Amino acid sequence: MIRTGLQILIIIWWLGAAIATGALLIRVYEQYFIIGIIGWTTIITTTTLIVYEIKKIKEENKKKSSAEKKIK
């Protein structure tokens, strides 16, 4: 089961990718640089959070499966 938080993080990741790609269309270097940094920072931050969330989900699944084994 995918959590809502993970889905939101994936959507935010794609928004960051869109921002970083949109920065390529800007001709003024200072604006390109600022918007590019915002996009890439969003991508890196959400990637880290996505990996953390997936690890958390795996740990919870291990706990559930070990609890089910104990019941049987």
PDB file of N, CA, C, O and CB in Angstrom:
ATOM      1  N   MET A   1       0.843  -1.179   0.000  1.00  0.00           N
ATOM      2  CA  MET A   1       0.000   0.000   0.000  1.00  0.00           C
ATOM      3  C   MET A   1       0.889   1.244   0.000  1.00  0.00           C
ATOM      4  O   MET A   1       1.789   1.375   0.830  1.00  0.00           O
ATOM      5  CB  MET A   1      -0.960  -0.003   1.222  1.00  0.00           C
ATOM      6  N   ILE A   2       0.632   2.133  -0.920  1.00  0.00           N
ATOM      7  CA  ILE A   2       1.402   3.373  -0.996  1.00  0.00           C
ATOM      8  C   ILE A   2       0.723   4.421  -0.120  1.00  0.00           C
ATOM      9  O   ILE A   2      -0.494   4.598  -0.159  1.00  0.00           O
ATOM     10  CB  ILE A   2       1.526   3.874  -2.472  1.00  0.00           C
ATOM     11  N   ARG A   3       1.525   5.093   0.651  1.00  0.00           N
ATOM     12  CA  ARG A   3       0.990   6.126   1.521  1.00  0.00           C
ATOM     13  C   ARG A   3       0.728   7.414   0.748  1.00  0.00           C
ATOM     14  O   ARG A   3       1.321   7.660  -0.302  1.00  0.00           O
ATOM     15  CB  ARG A   3       1.945   6.391   2.676  1.00  0.00           C
ATOM     16  N   THR A   4      -0.160   8.217   1.285  1.00  0.00           N
ATOM     17  CA  THR A   4      -0.470   9.503   0.675  1.00  0.00           C
ATOM     18  C   THR A   4       0.752  10.409   0.696  1.00  0.00           C
ATOM     19  O   THR A   4       0.978  11.159  -0.254  1.00  0.00           O
ATOM     20  CB  THR A   4      -1.644  10.174   1.396  1.00  0.00           C
ATOM     21  N   GLY A   5       1.544  10.354   1.762  1.00  0.00           N
ATOM     22  CA  GLY A   5       2.735  11.190   1.869  1.00  0.00           C
ATOM     23  C   GLY A   5       3.734  10.899   0.768  1.00  0.00           C
ATOM     24  O   GLY A   5       4.372  11.811   0.242  1.00  0.00           O
ATOM     25  N   LEU A   6       3.871   9.627   0.418  1.00  0.00           N
ATOM     26  CA  LEU A   6       4.792   9.245  -0.646  1.00  0.00           C
ATOM     27  C   LEU A   6       4.296   9.759  -1.994  1.00  0.00           C
ATOM     28  O   LEU A   6       5.091  10.210  -2.819  1.00  0.00           O
ATOM     29  CB  LEU A   6       4.964   7.720  -0.686  1.00  0.00           C
ATOM     30  N   GLN A   7       3.008   9.692  -2.214  1.00  0.00           N
ATOM     31  CA  GLN A   7       2.435  10.201  -3.464  1.00  0.00           C
ATOM     32  C   GLN A   7       2.647  11.706  -3.589  1.00  0.00           C
ATOM     33  O   GLN A   7       2.973  12.205  -4.666  1.00  0.00           O
ATOM     34  CB  GLN A   7       0.936   9.871  -3.542  1.00  0.00           C
ATOM     35  N   ILE A   8       2.463  12.420  -2.498  1.00  0.00           N
ATOM     36  CA  ILE A   8       2.654  13.874  -2.517  1.00  0.00           C
ATOM     37  C   ILE A   8       4.120  14.207  -2.784  1.00  0.00           C
ATOM     38  O   ILE A   8       4.414  15.139  -3.533  1.00  0.00           O
ATOM     39  CB  ILE A   8       2.193  14.505  -1.177  1.00  0.00           C
ATOM     40  N   LEU A   9       5.042  13.456  -2.181  1.00  0.00           N
ATOM     41  CA  LEU A   9       6.462  13.687  -2.419  1.00  0.00           C
ATOM     42  C   LEU A   9       6.827  13.462  -3.886  1.00  0.00           C
ATOM     43  O   LEU A   9       7.637  14.201  -4.446  1.00  0.00           O
ATOM     44  CB  LEU A   9       7.299  12.776  -1.526  1.00  0.00           C
ATOM     45  N   ILE A  10       6.238  12.457  -4.498  1.00  0.00           N
ATOM     46  CA  ILE A  10       6.512  12.196  -5.912  1.00  0.00           C
ATOM     47  C   ILE A  10       5.987  13.336  -6.781  1.00  0.00           C
ATOM     48  O   ILE A  10       6.645  13.734  -7.742  1.00  0.00           O
ATOM     49  CB  ILE A  10       5.880  10.861  -6.349  1.00  0.00           C
ATOM     50  N   ILE A  11       4.819  13.860  -6.453  1.00  0.00           N
ATOM     51  CA  ILE A  11       4.265  14.997  -7.194  1.00  0.00           C
ATOM     52  C   ILE A  11       5.158  16.222  -7.028  1.00  0.00           C
ATOM     53  O   ILE A  11       5.423  16.932  -7.999  1.00  0.00           O
ATOM     54  CB  ILE A  11       2.828  15.313  -6.718  1.00  0.00           C
ATOM     55  N   ILE A  12       5.621  16.473  -5.811  1.00  0.00           N
ATOM     56  CA  ILE A  12       6.510  17.612  -5.566  1.00  0.00           C
ATOM     57  C   ILE A  12       7.823  17.426  -6.321  1.00  0.00           C
ATOM     58  O   ILE A  12       8.389  18.397  -6.824  1.00  0.00           O
ATOM     59  CB  ILE A  12       6.779  17.780  -4.053  1.00  0.00           C
ATOM     60  N   TRP A  13       8.319  16.178  -6.405  1.00  0.00           N
ATOM     61  CA  TRP A  13       9.542  15.906  -7.157  1.00  0.00           C
ATOM     62  C   TRP A  13       9.368  16.301  -8.612  1.00  0.00           C
ATOM     63  O   TRP A  13      10.244  16.938  -9.198  1.00  0.00           O
ATOM     64  CB  TRP A  13       9.928  14.425  -7.052  1.00  0.00           C
ATOM     65  N   TRP A  14       8.231  15.921  -9.195  1.00  0.00           N
ATOM     66  CA  TRP A  14       7.971  16.272 -10.595  1.00  0.00           C
ATOM     67  C   TRP A  14       7.828  17.778 -10.777  1.00  0.00           C
ATOM     68  O   TRP A  14       8.238  18.316 -11.806  1.00  0.00           O
ATOM     69  CB  TRP A  14       6.709  15.567 -11.091  1.00  0.00           C
ATOM     70  N   LEU A  15       7.253  18.464  -9.795  1.00  0.00           N
ATOM     71  CA  LEU A  15       7.178  19.929  -9.873  1.00  0.00           C
ATOM     72  C   LEU A  15       8.579  20.541  -9.854  1.00  0.00           C
ATOM     73  O   LEU A  15       8.854  21.486 -10.594  1.00  0.00           O
ATOM     74  CB  LEU A  15       6.333  20.492  -8.706  1.00  0.00           C
ATOM     75  N   GLY A  16       9.451  20.013  -9.021  1.00  0.00           N
ATOM     76  CA  GLY A  16      10.837  20.484  -8.992  1.00  0.00           C
ATOM     77  C   GLY A  16      11.532  20.249 -10.323  1.00  0.00           C
ATOM     78  O   GLY A  16      12.294  21.094 -10.794  1.00  0.00           O
ATOM     79  N   ALA A  17      11.264  19.085 -10.932  1.00  0.00           N
ATOM     80  CA  ALA A  17      11.844  18.796 -12.240  1.00  0.00           C
ATOM     81  C   ALA A  17      11.319  19.757 -13.301  1.00  0.00           C
ATOM     82  O   ALA A  17      12.063  20.186 -14.182  1.00  0.00           O
ATOM     83  CB  ALA A  17      11.546  17.354 -12.645  1.00  0.00           C
ATOM     84  N   ALA A  18      10.042  20.090 -13.213  1.00  0.00           N
ATOM     85  CA  ALA A  18       9.459  21.041 -14.161  1.00  0.00           C
ATOM     86  C   ALA A  18      10.067  22.435 -13.979  1.00  0.00           C
ATOM     87  O   ALA A  18      10.335  23.133 -14.956  1.00  0.00           O
ATOM     88  CB  ALA A  18       7.928  21.101 -13.988  1.00  0.00           C
ATOM     89  N   ILE A  19      10.281  22.831 -12.730  1.00  0.00           N
ATOM     90  CA  ILE A  19      10.888  24.135 -12.454  1.00  0.00           C
ATOM     91  C   ILE A  19      12.317  24.176 -12.996  1.00  0.00           C
ATOM     92  O   ILE A  19      12.719  25.151 -13.630  1.00  0.00           O
ATOM     93  CB  ILE A  19      10.878  24.432 -10.933  1.00  0.00           C
ATOM     94  N   ALA A  20      13.081  23.107 -12.741  1.00  0.00           N
ATOM     95  CA  ALA A  20      14.465  23.057 -13.226  1.00  0.00           C
ATOM     96  C   ALA A  20      14.511  23.072 -14.752  1.00  0.00           C
ATOM     97  O   ALA A  20      15.387  23.707 -15.340  1.00  0.00           O
ATOM     98  CB  ALA A  20      15.176  21.803 -12.689  1.00  0.00           C
ATOM     99  N   THR A  21      13.581  22.382 -15.389  1.00  0.00           N
ATOM    100  CA  THR A  21      13.521  22.379 -16.854  1.00  0.00           C
ATOM    101  C   THR A  21      13.080  23.737 -17.376  1.00  0.00           C
ATOM    102  O   THR A  21      13.611  24.224 -18.374  1.00  0.00           O
ATOM    103  CB  THR A  21      12.566  21.284 -17.356  1.00  0.00           C
ATOM    104  N   GLY A  22      12.111  24.349 -16.708  1.00  0.00           N
ATOM    105  CA  GLY A  22      11.644  25.675 -17.116  1.00  0.00           C
ATOM    106  C   GLY A  22      12.731  26.726 -17.010  1.00  0.00           C
ATOM    107  O   GLY A  22      12.719  27.715 -17.744  1.00  0.00           O
ATOM    108  N   ALA A  23      13.661  26.520 -16.109  1.00  0.00           N
ATOM    109  CA  ALA A  23      14.759  27.480 -15.953  1.00  0.00           C
ATOM    110  C   ALA A  23      15.614  27.541 -17.214  1.00  0.00           C
ATOM    111  O   ALA A  23      16.230  28.569 -17.493  1.00  0.00           O
ATOM    112  CB  ALA A  23      15.630  27.108 -14.744  1.00  0.00           C
ATOM    113  N   LEU A  24      15.657  26.455 -17.974  1.00  0.00           N
ATOM    114  CA  LEU A  24      16.443  26.448 -19.206  1.00  0.00           C
ATOM    115  C   LEU A  24      15.899  27.419 -20.252  1.00  0.00           C
ATOM    116  O   LEU A  24      16.624  27.837 -21.155  1.00  0.00           O
ATOM    117  CB  LEU A  24      16.483  25.049 -19.784  1.00  0.00           C
ATOM    118  N   LEU A  25      14.640  27.771 -20.128  1.00  0.00           N
ATOM    119  CA  LEU A  25      14.009  28.673 -21.102  1.00  0.00           C
ATOM    120  C   LEU A  25      14.243  30.146 -20.782  1.00  0.00           C
ATOM    121  O   LEU A  25      13.909  31.017 -21.585  1.00  0.00           O
ATOM    122  CB  LEU A  25      12.518  28.403 -21.164  1.00  0.00           C
ATOM    123  N   ILE A  26      14.806  30.423 -19.628  1.00  0.00           N
ATOM    124  CA  ILE A  26      15.016  31.811 -19.209  1.00  0.00           C
ATOM    125  C   ILE A  26      16.355  32.297 -19.767  1.00  0.00           C
ATOM    126  O   ILE A  26      17.371  31.611 -19.655  1.00  0.00           O
ATOM    127  CB  ILE A  26      14.981  31.941 -17.646  1.00  0.00           C
ATOM    128  N   ARG A  27      16.341  33.465 -20.358  1.00  0.00           N
ATOM    129  CA  ARG A  27      17.544  33.976 -21.013  1.00  0.00           C
ATOM    130  C   ARG A  27      18.426  34.804 -20.085  1.00  0.00           C
ATOM    131  O   ARG A  27      19.626  34.919 -20.334  1.00  0.00           O
ATOM    132  CB  ARG A  27      17.158  34.807 -22.205  1.00  0.00           C
ATOM    133  N   VAL A  28      17.878  35.374 -19.039  1.00  0.00           N
ATOM    134  CA  VAL A  28      18.665  36.180 -18.112  1.00  0.00           C
ATOM    135  C   VAL A  28      19.362  35.229 -17.144  1.00  0.00           C
ATOM    136  O   VAL A  28      18.704  34.454 -16.450  1.00  0.00           O
ATOM    137  CB  VAL A  28      17.766  37.220 -17.345  1.00  0.00           C
ATOM    138  N   TYR A  29      20.698  35.286 -17.098  1.00  0.00           N
ATOM    139  CA  TYR A  29      21.478  34.302 -16.355  1.00  0.00           C
ATOM    140  C   TYR A  29      21.150  34.307 -14.867  1.00  0.00           C
ATOM    141  O   TYR A  29      21.035  33.238 -14.269  1.00  0.00           O
ATOM    142  CB  TYR A  29      22.954  34.558 -16.553  1.00  0.00           C
ATOM    143  N   GLU A  30      20.996  35.472 -14.255  1.00  0.00           N
ATOM    144  CA  GLU A  30      20.726  35.533 -12.819  1.00  0.00           C
ATOM    145  C   GLU A  30      19.403  34.842 -12.482  1.00  0.00           C
ATOM    146  O   GLU A  30      19.314  34.111 -11.496  1.00  0.00           O
ATOM    147  CB  GLU A  30      20.698  36.995 -12.342  1.00  0.00           C
ATOM    148  N   GLN A  31      18.390  35.076 -13.296  1.00  0.00           N
ATOM    149  CA  GLN A  31      17.096  34.432 -13.064  1.00  0.00           C
ATOM    150  C   GLN A  31      17.182  32.932 -13.334  1.00  0.00           C
ATOM    151  O   GLN A  31      16.608  32.125 -12.603  1.00  0.00           O
ATOM    152  CB  GLN A  31      16.011  35.068 -13.950  1.00  0.00           C
ATOM    153  N   TYR A  32      17.905  32.570 -14.391  1.00  0.00           N
ATOM    154  CA  TYR A  32      18.105  31.161 -14.719  1.00  0.00           C
ATOM    155  C   TYR A  32      18.773  30.439 -13.551  1.00  0.00           C
ATOM    156  O   TYR A  32      18.365  29.341 -13.171  1.00  0.00           O
ATOM    157  CB  TYR A  32      18.954  31.015 -16.001  1.00  0.00           C
ATOM    158  N   PHE A  33      19.794  31.063 -12.994  1.00  0.00           N
ATOM    159  CA  PHE A  33      20.556  30.477 -11.905  1.00  0.00           C
ATOM    160  C   PHE A  33      19.681  30.291 -10.661  1.00  0.00           C
ATOM    161  O   PHE A  33      19.696  29.225 -10.045  1.00  0.00           O
ATOM    162  CB  PHE A  33      21.769  31.351 -11.577  1.00  0.00           C
ATOM    163  N   ILE A  34      18.926  31.318 -10.295  1.00  0.00           N
ATOM    164  CA  ILE A  34      18.077  31.259  -9.091  1.00  0.00           C
ATOM    165  C   ILE A  34      16.980  30.210  -9.252  1.00  0.00           C
ATOM    166  O   ILE A  34      16.767  29.392  -8.357  1.00  0.00           O
ATOM    167  CB  ILE A  34      17.447  32.642  -8.801  1.00  0.00           C
ATOM    168  N   ILE A  35      16.295  30.230 -10.370  1.00  0.00           N
ATOM    169  CA  ILE A  35      15.191  29.284 -10.578  1.00  0.00           C
ATOM    170  C   ILE A  35      15.733  27.862 -10.716  1.00  0.00           C
ATOM    171  O   ILE A  35      15.111  26.915 -10.236  1.00  0.00           O
ATOM    172  CB  ILE A  35      14.367  29.671 -11.836  1.00  0.00           C
ATOM    173  N   GLY A  36      16.879  27.706 -11.362  1.00  0.00           N
ATOM    174  CA  GLY A  36      17.500  26.390 -11.468  1.00  0.00           C
ATOM    175  C   GLY A  36      17.870  25.829 -10.110  1.00  0.00           C
ATOM    176  O   GLY A  36      17.664  24.645  -9.842  1.00  0.00           O
ATOM    177  N   ILE A  37      18.417  26.682  -9.250  1.00  0.00           N
ATOM    178  CA  ILE A  37      18.767  26.231  -7.890  1.00  0.00           C
ATOM    179  C   ILE A  37      17.521  25.830  -7.118  1.00  0.00           C
ATOM    180  O   ILE A  37      17.536  24.832  -6.397  1.00  0.00           O
ATOM    181  CB  ILE A  37      19.525  27.336  -7.125  1.00  0.00           C
ATOM    182  N   ILE A  38      16.455  26.585  -7.258  1.00  0.00           N
ATOM    183  CA  ILE A  38      15.201  26.235  -6.572  1.00  0.00           C
ATOM    184  C   ILE A  38      14.695  24.872  -7.054  1.00  0.00           C
ATOM    185  O   ILE A  38      14.294  24.033  -6.247  1.00  0.00           O
ATOM    186  CB  ILE A  38      14.119  27.328  -6.816  1.00  0.00           C
ATOM    187  N   GLY A  39      14.718  24.660  -8.359  1.00  0.00           N
ATOM    188  CA  GLY A  39      14.254  23.383  -8.913  1.00  0.00           C
ATOM    189  C   GLY A  39      15.099  22.215  -8.454  1.00  0.00           C
ATOM    190  O   GLY A  39      14.566  21.191  -8.026  1.00  0.00           O
ATOM    191  N   TRP A  40      16.429  22.357  -8.539  1.00  0.00           N
ATOM    192  CA  TRP A  40      17.317  21.260  -8.144  1.00  0.00           C
ATOM    193  C   TRP A  40      17.294  21.015  -6.646  1.00  0.00           C
ATOM    194  O   TRP A  40      17.414  19.871  -6.208  1.00  0.00           O
ATOM    195  CB  TRP A  40      18.734  21.550  -8.588  1.00  0.00           C
ATOM    196  N   THR A  41      17.143  22.056  -5.860  1.00  0.00           N
ATOM    197  CA  THR A  41      17.023  21.878  -4.414  1.00  0.00           C
ATOM    198  C   THR A  41      15.759  21.094  -4.081  1.00  0.00           C
ATOM    199  O   THR A  41      15.770  20.217  -3.217  1.00  0.00           O
ATOM    200  CB  THR A  41      17.012  23.243  -3.696  1.00  0.00           C
ATOM    201  N   THR A  42      14.676  21.416  -4.771  1.00  0.00           N
ATOM    202  CA  THR A  42      13.424  20.681  -4.579  1.00  0.00           C
ATOM    203  C   THR A  42      13.601  19.213  -4.942  1.00  0.00           C
ATOM    204  O   THR A  42      13.140  18.334  -4.214  1.00  0.00           O
ATOM    205  CB  THR A  42      12.298  21.301  -5.421  1.00  0.00           C
ATOM    206  N   ILE A  43      14.260  18.944  -6.056  1.00  0.00           N
ATOM    207  CA  ILE A  43      14.478  17.567  -6.491  1.00  0.00           C
ATOM    208  C   ILE A  43      15.314  16.803  -5.474  1.00  0.00           C
ATOM    209  O   ILE A  43      14.955  15.690  -5.089  1.00  0.00           O
ATOM    210  CB  ILE A  43      15.160  17.539  -7.861  1.00  0.00           C
ATOM    211  N   ILE A  44      16.416  17.384  -5.039  1.00  0.00           N
ATOM    212  CA  ILE A  44      17.315  16.693  -4.103  1.00  0.00           C
ATOM    213  C   ILE A  44      16.634  16.454  -2.760  1.00  0.00           C
ATOM    214  O   ILE A  44      16.744  15.370  -2.186  1.00  0.00           O
ATOM    215  CB  ILE A  44      18.604  17.506  -3.898  1.00  0.00           C
ATOM    216  N   THR A  45      15.929  17.468  -2.262  1.00  0.00           N
ATOM    217  CA  THR A  45      15.250  17.335  -0.978  1.00  0.00           C
ATOM    218  C   THR A  45      14.168  16.264  -1.024  1.00  0.00           C
ATOM    219  O   THR A  45      14.091  15.414  -0.137  1.00  0.00           O
ATOM    220  CB  THR A  45      14.645  18.668  -0.564  1.00  0.00           C
ATOM    221  N   THR A  46      13.338  16.306  -2.053  1.00  0.00           N
ATOM    222  CA  THR A  46      12.257  15.322  -2.123  1.00  0.00           C
ATOM    223  C   THR A  46      12.787  13.920  -2.400  1.00  0.00           C
ATOM    224  O   THR A  46      12.201  12.942  -1.936  1.00  0.00           O
ATOM    225  CB  THR A  46      11.255  15.718  -3.201  1.00  0.00           C
ATOM    226  N   THR A  47      13.880  13.802  -3.145  1.00  0.00           N
ATOM    227  CA  THR A  47      14.477  12.482  -3.363  1.00  0.00           C
ATOM    228  C   THR A  47      14.918  11.880  -2.038  1.00  0.00           C
ATOM    229  O   THR A  47      14.689  10.699  -1.773  1.00  0.00           O
ATOM    230  CB  THR A  47      15.674  12.576  -4.333  1.00  0.00           C
ATOM    231  N   THR A  48      15.550  12.700  -1.210  1.00  0.00           N
ATOM    232  CA  THR A  48      15.972  12.234   0.108  1.00  0.00           C
ATOM    233  C   THR A  48      14.770  11.813   0.944  1.00  0.00           C
ATOM    234  O   THR A  48      14.806  10.772   1.599  1.00  0.00           O
ATOM    235  CB  THR A  48      16.767  13.325   0.834  1.00  0.00           C
ATOM    236  N   LEU A  49      13.719  12.602   0.929  1.00  0.00           N
ATOM    237  CA  LEU A  49      12.523  12.265   1.700  1.00  0.00           C
ATOM    238  C   LEU A  49      11.821  11.023   1.161  1.00  0.00           C
ATOM    239  O   LEU A  49      11.279  10.237   1.938  1.00  0.00           O
ATOM    240  CB  LEU A  49      11.559  13.437   1.701  1.00  0.00           C
ATOM    241  N   ILE A  50      11.822  10.836  -0.151  1.00  0.00           N
ATOM    242  CA  ILE A  50      11.211   9.649  -0.746  1.00  0.00           C
ATOM    243  C   ILE A  50      11.965   8.393  -0.306  1.00  0.00           C
ATOM    244  O   ILE A  50      11.348   7.396   0.069  1.00  0.00           O
ATOM    245  CB  ILE A  50      11.197   9.759  -2.290  1.00  0.00           C
ATOM    246  N   VAL A  51      13.301   8.442  -0.351  1.00  0.00           N
ATOM    247  CA  VAL A  51      14.103   7.291   0.080  1.00  0.00           C
ATOM    248  C   VAL A  51      13.832   6.999   1.552  1.00  0.00           C
ATOM    249  O   VAL A  51      13.675   5.837   1.929  1.00  0.00           O
ATOM    250  CB  VAL A  51      15.621   7.552  -0.152  1.00  0.00           C
ATOM    251  N   TYR A  52      13.774   8.027   2.384  1.00  0.00           N
ATOM    252  CA  TYR A  52      13.491   7.847   3.809  1.00  0.00           C
ATOM    253  C   TYR A  52      12.108   7.223   4.005  1.00  0.00           C
ATOM    254  O   TYR A  52      11.950   6.311   4.817  1.00  0.00           O
ATOM    255  CB  TYR A  52      13.581   9.198   4.554  1.00  0.00           C
ATOM    256  N   GLU A  53      11.127   7.700   3.281  1.00  0.00           N
ATOM    257  CA  GLU A  53       9.755   7.190   3.408  1.00  0.00           C
ATOM    258  C   GLU A  53       9.681   5.723   2.980  1.00  0.00           C
ATOM    259  O   GLU A  53       8.988   4.933   3.621  1.00  0.00           O
ATOM    260  CB  GLU A  53       8.780   8.040   2.562  1.00  0.00           C
ATOM    261  N   ILE A  54      10.378   5.350   1.915  1.00  0.00           N
ATOM    262  CA  ILE A  54      10.377   3.964   1.455  1.00  0.00           C
ATOM    263  C   ILE A  54      11.035   3.059   2.495  1.00  0.00           C
ATOM    264  O   ILE A  54      10.543   1.960   2.753  1.00  0.00           O
ATOM    265  CB  ILE A  54      11.105   3.842   0.099  1.00  0.00           C
ATOM    266  N   LYS A  55      12.134   3.503   3.091  1.00  0.00           N
ATOM    267  CA  LYS A  55      12.776   2.715   4.149  1.00  0.00           C
ATOM    268  C   LYS A  55      11.838   2.534   5.331  1.00  0.00           C
ATOM    269  O   LYS A  55      11.769   1.457   5.925  1.00  0.00           O
ATOM    270  CB  LYS A  55      14.079   3.385   4.610  1.00  0.00           C
ATOM    271  N   LYS A  56      11.122   3.590   5.664  1.00  0.00           N
ATOM    272  CA  LYS A  56      10.176   3.530   6.778  1.00  0.00           C
ATOM    273  C   LYS A  56       9.056   2.529   6.492  1.00  0.00           C
ATOM    274  O   LYS A  56       8.659   1.770   7.376  1.00  0.00           O
ATOM    275  CB  LYS A  56       9.584   4.922   7.053  1.00  0.00           C
ATOM    276  N   ILE A  57       8.555   2.528   5.277  1.00  0.00           N
ATOM    277  CA  ILE A  57       7.499   1.598   4.888  1.00  0.00           C
ATOM    278  C   ILE A  57       8.012   0.155   4.946  1.00  0.00           C
ATOM    279  O   ILE A  57       7.303  -0.738   5.411  1.00  0.00           O
ATOM    280  CB  ILE A  57       6.981   1.930   3.469  1.00  0.00           C
ATOM    281  N   LYS A  58       9.242  -0.072   4.474  1.00  0.00           N
ATOM    282  CA  LYS A  58       9.815  -1.423   4.515  1.00  0.00           C
ATOM    283  C   LYS A  58       9.974  -1.908   5.949  1.00  0.00           C
ATOM    284  O   LYS A  58       9.703  -3.073   6.240  1.00  0.00           O
ATOM    285  CB  LYS A  58      11.171  -1.453   3.800  1.00  0.00           C
ATOM    286  N   GLU A  59      10.408  -1.034   6.843  1.00  0.00           N
ATOM    287  CA  GLU A  59      10.555  -1.415   8.247  1.00  0.00           C
ATOM    288  C   GLU A  59       9.207  -1.782   8.858  1.00  0.00           C
ATOM    289  O   GLU A  59       9.107  -2.754   9.607  1.00  0.00           O
ATOM    290  CB  GLU A  59      11.204  -0.278   9.045  1.00  0.00           C
ATOM    291  N   GLU A  60       8.170  -1.008   8.540  1.00  0.00           N
ATOM    292  CA  GLU A  60       6.838  -1.310   9.059  1.00  0.00           C
ATOM    293  C   GLU A  60       6.328  -2.641   8.508  1.00  0.00           C
ATOM    294  O   GLU A  60       5.680  -3.402   9.227  1.00  0.00           O
ATOM    295  CB  GLU A  60       5.858  -0.180   8.706  1.00  0.00           C
ATOM    296  N   ASN A  61       6.616  -2.924   7.244  1.00  0.00           N
ATOM    297  CA  ASN A  61       6.193  -4.201   6.653  1.00  0.00           C
ATOM    298  C   ASN A  61       6.905  -5.370   7.316  1.00  0.00           C
ATOM    299  O   ASN A  61       6.303  -6.421   7.533  1.00  0.00           O
ATOM    300  CB  ASN A  61       6.463  -4.213   5.142  1.00  0.00           C
ATOM    301  N   LYS A  62       8.193  -5.191   7.641  1.00  0.00           N
ATOM    302  CA  LYS A  62       8.929  -6.249   8.342  1.00  0.00           C
ATOM    303  C   LYS A  62       8.333  -6.508   9.712  1.00  0.00           C
ATOM    304  O   LYS A  62       8.203  -7.659  10.129  1.00  0.00           O
ATOM    305  CB  LYS A  62      10.408  -5.878   8.478  1.00  0.00           C
ATOM    306  N   LYS A  63       7.967  -5.435  10.420  1.00  0.00           N
ATOM    307  CA  LYS A  63       7.357  -5.591  11.746  1.00  0.00           C
ATOM    308  C   LYS A  63       6.022  -6.321  11.641  1.00  0.00           C
ATOM    309  O   LYS A  63       5.716  -7.189  12.459  1.00  0.00           O
ATOM    310  CB  LYS A  63       7.158  -4.215  12.417  1.00  0.00           C
ATOM    311  N   LYS A  64       5.231  -5.967  10.633  1.00  0.00           N
ATOM    312  CA  LYS A  64       3.936  -6.628  10.445  1.00  0.00           C
ATOM    313  C   LYS A  64       4.107  -8.098  10.113  1.00  0.00           C
ATOM    314  O   LYS A  64       3.393  -8.946  10.648  1.00  0.00           O
ATOM    315  CB  LYS A  64       3.140  -5.938   9.344  1.00  0.00           C
ATOM    316  N   SER A  65       5.055  -8.408   9.226  1.00  0.00           N
ATOM    317  CA  SER A  65       5.240  -9.798   8.845  1.00  0.00           C
ATOM    318  C   SER A  65       5.799 -10.636   9.999  1.00  0.00           C
ATOM    319  O   SER A  65       5.441 -11.804  10.148  1.00  0.00           O
ATOM    320  CB  SER A  65       6.163  -9.887   7.642  1.00  0.00           C
ATOM    321  N   SER A  66       6.673 -10.043  10.811  1.00  0.00           N
ATOM    322  CA  SER A  66       7.196 -10.794  11.949  1.00  0.00           C
ATOM    323  C   SER A  66       6.097 -10.993  13.012  1.00  0.00           C
ATOM    324  O   SER A  66       6.065 -12.021  13.688  1.00  0.00           O
ATOM    325  CB  SER A  66       8.421 -10.061  12.563  1.00  0.00           C
ATOM    326  N   ALA A  67       5.204 -10.012  13.153  1.00  0.00           N
ATOM    327  CA  ALA A  67       4.098 -10.158  14.093  1.00  0.00           C
ATOM    328  C   ALA A  67       3.126 -11.234  13.611  1.00  0.00           C
ATOM    329  O   ALA A  67       2.584 -11.988  14.419  1.00  0.00           O
ATOM    330  CB  ALA A  67       3.363  -8.817  14.277  1.00  0.00           C
ATOM    331  N   GLU A  68       2.906 -11.308  12.301  1.00  0.00           N
ATOM    332  CA  GLU A  68       2.029 -12.331  11.750  1.00  0.00           C
ATOM    333  C   GLU A  68       2.626 -13.735  11.924  1.00  0.00           C
ATOM    334  O   GLU A  68       1.903 -14.699  12.177  1.00  0.00           O
ATOM    335  CB  GLU A  68       1.763 -12.051  10.268  1.00  0.00           C
ATOM    336  N   LYS A  69       3.942 -13.836  11.786  1.00  0.00           N
ATOM    337  CA  LYS A  69       4.609 -15.125  11.962  1.00  0.00           C
ATOM    338  C   LYS A  69       4.503 -15.597  13.400  1.00  0.00           C
ATOM    339  O   LYS A  69       4.352 -16.792  13.653  1.00  0.00           O
ATOM    340  CB  LYS A  69       6.076 -15.032  11.547  1.00  0.00           C
ATOM    341  N   LYS A  70       4.581 -14.663  14.352  1.00  0.00           N
ATOM    342  CA  LYS A  70       4.474 -15.017  15.754  1.00  0.00           C
ATOM    343  C   LYS A  70       3.082 -15.514  16.102  1.00  0.00           C
ATOM    344  O   LYS A  70       2.918 -16.390  16.951  1.00  0.00           O
ATOM    345  CB  LYS A  70       4.833 -13.834  16.618  1.00  0.00           C
ATOM    346  N   ILE A  71       2.083 -14.950  15.443  1.00  0.00           N
ATOM    347  CA  ILE A  71       0.697 -15.363  15.707  1.00  0.00           C
ATOM    348  C   ILE A  71       0.463 -16.778  15.205  1.00  0.00           C
ATOM    349  O   ILE A  71      -0.241 -17.554  15.852  1.00  0.00           O
ATOM    350  CB  ILE A  71      -0.302 -14.391  15.041  1.00  0.00           C
ATOM    351  N   LYS A  72       1.040 -17.125  14.070  1.00  0.00           N
ATOM    352  CA  LYS A  72       0.853 -18.466  13.505  1.00  0.00           C
ATOM    353  C   LYS A  72       1.654 -19.430  14.288  1.00  0.00           C
ATOM    354  O   LYS A  72       1.648 -20.624  13.989  1.00  0.00           O
ATOM    355  CB  LYS A  72       1.244 -18.527  12.030  1.00  0.00           C
TER     356      LYS A  72
END
